[in-house]
Amino acid sequence: MDSEQTIPDDALNPITSSEDFSISPIAGEIIINASKVNKYFGDKHVLRDVDFEVHKREVVALIGPSGSGKSTLIRCFNGLEKHTSGEIYIQGQKLDPHSSNKQLAPIRRELGMVFQNFNLFPHMTVLQNVIEAPLLVRKMHKDQAVALGEKLLAKVGLAEKRDAYPNRLSGGQKQRVAIARALAMQPQALLFDEPTSSLDPELVGEVLKVMRDEMQFARDVSDRVVFISDGVIVEQGDPEEIFKQPKHERTKLFLERVLSVLP
């Protein structure tokens, strides 16, 4: 999957940190910490000296044009992409880009990820999709996993779909199953890779509405908004400040293009 090829100018990668789990003393209140991170794909410089952090109980929305590096950055956090240089720490543990999948497993257990295309197992029911990882990775007892799965499905409004298969679900329902599945691993943080970009809008007007809705979502739920363009974090801050009075021209032009006019 090419995580950078999405709806043009779509723009939302929320990162949420959980308040339900303790953090190691080394990490303090910082769950994700990136310093001077660079990423190259061949000659293409996708991330450029990115400094980024997420604190406990914080919701961060990473916005920017398609191809700006949003998906690449969050995929670097759990080793799905290998950063070329710089340092990334997850709860105080340094992420080595040369680590094997086995070595990365402890870090990935703490970072839930909801992908653009959901990646549900088509041969499993909704409940089976949700409990598979807790059973195999967390070694949770099946009764406990089922109880947790049913609780999470109720939380996302899909309790009645527990025995349905993914091909019987709408795009929005698949998305909610993917969120429940990520939560079932009881992660320290959740990474969302442009969660509305695979909802198959049929008309151009609906695409534009999705883009506007993403920006409104970022504004409504985030503690902090980070705008990235051409692999560089241009500015970040309080959502109201970013959306009403962006300091940089690139941020202003991006928001005007997505929202037609700034509110």
Secondary structure as UniProt FT lines:
FT   TURN            3..4
FT   TURN            8..9
FT   STRAND          13..17
FT   TURN            25..29
FT   STRAND          30..41
FT   TURN            42..43
FT   STRAND          44..55
FT   TURN            56..57
FT   STRAND          59..63
FT   TURN            66..67
FT   HELIX           70..77
FT   TURN            78..79
FT   STRAND          85..90
FT   TURN            91..92
FT   STRAND          93..94
FT   TURN            97..98
FT   HELIX           101..109
FT   STRAND          111..114
FT   TURN            116..117
FT   TURN            122..123
FT   HELIX           126..136
FT   HELIX           142..155
FT   TURN            156..157
FT   HELIX           159..161
FT   TURN            162..163
FT   HELIX           166..168
FT   HELIX           171..184
FT   STRAND          189..192
FT   TURN            195..198
FT   HELIX           204..221
FT   STRAND          224..229
FT   TURN            230..231
FT   STRAND          232..237
FT   HELIX           239..244
FT   HELIX           249..259
//
